[in-house]
């Protein structure tokens, strides 16, 4: 059943998560700045609505991947600060997820630029 108290508590936890990622992860701050800058660029170049919507979805996925990766790194560091090959692999896989969606963002941005300036 719907509970406003529970929804507010969940929103509070989410805001704490955003604040934590912003304060501790330079990569998250970089990604947020990338998203803001590219969305301002899209306001200027006015891509097709479908491409812009897809790019917004890619941007959201980038931030989500970075948040998941940050959470994974927090857990790995909580378990052990010493080097352990499985914890290192877990961190590497999280980083690979971020890189994958980052590449998709750049492909989408390149498509927007191509359509605006070269077609």
N, C-alpha and C positions, 0 to 999 in steps of 0.2 A: 504494500500500500504506500502511496505517496506520502512522504514525510518532509516538510520544508526544513525541519531541523537537520535531518540527515543530508539533504541536498546542500545546505549551507556548510555543514561540516566537510563534505566531500570537496566543495569548491575551495574551502579554506586550505585543505590539504594540497590541492592542486596548485594554489597560489604559492604555498610554501615550497613546493617542488620547483616551480618556475624561478622563485627567488634563489633557491639553493643552487640550481644549475647556473643562473646568471652570475652569482657571486663566486662560484668555484671553478667554472669551466670556461676558459677563453674560447674554446671551439664553439660552444653554444652562443656566446656573445658574437663571435664572427658570423655564425649562421644567421642569427637574428638581423645583424647589420646587412648581410647579403640579401635576405628576404626583403627588408625594408627598401634597400637601394634598388633592387630589381623591380619591385612593385611601383616605386616612383617612376622608374624608367618606363614601365608599361603604361602608366598614366600618360606619359609623353607620347609614346609611339602608337598607342591604341591598337593592339593586336586584335584579331577576331575574338569574339566573345568566347568561343569554344576553346581556342588556344590559351587565352588568358585564364579561363577557368581551370584548364588542365595544369597550367603553370602554378596557379594558386594551390592546387592539390599537391603538386610536386613540392612546393615550398612547405606546406604543412607536413608532408611525409619526411622532409629533411629535418624539421624541428623535432618531430616525433622520434625519428631514428637517433638523433643526438641525445634526446632525453632518455631513451632506453639505454643507449650506450653509457651515458653518465650514471644511471642507476646501476648498471652492471659493474662499472668501475668502482662505485661506492661499495657494492657488495664484495667484490673481489678484494678490495683494500681492507674491508672489515675482517674478512676471513684471515688474511695474512698479508703483511707488507713485504715479506720475504719473497724472492722470486720462486714461483712454482710453475712448471711448464703448462699445466692445465689452466691455471688462472691466467697465464699469459695468453694462451690460445683463446680463452673466453673473451679477453679484452681485444685481441686481434680480430675476432669474428665480429664483435660489436663495431669496431672501427671499419671493417669491411662493409658492413651494412650502411654506415654513414656515407662511405665513399661511393657505394652503388647509387644511392639516391642523389648524391651530389652530382655525379656524372649525368644522371637523368635530368637534373635541373639545368646543367650547362647545355645539354642537347636541346632542351626546350627553349632556353634563352637564345641559343644560336639560331633556332628556327624562327623565333620572333624577330630577331635582328635581320635574318635573311629575307623574310617576307616583307619587312618594312623598308629595307634599304637596297635590296638587290633584285626585287621582282617588280 
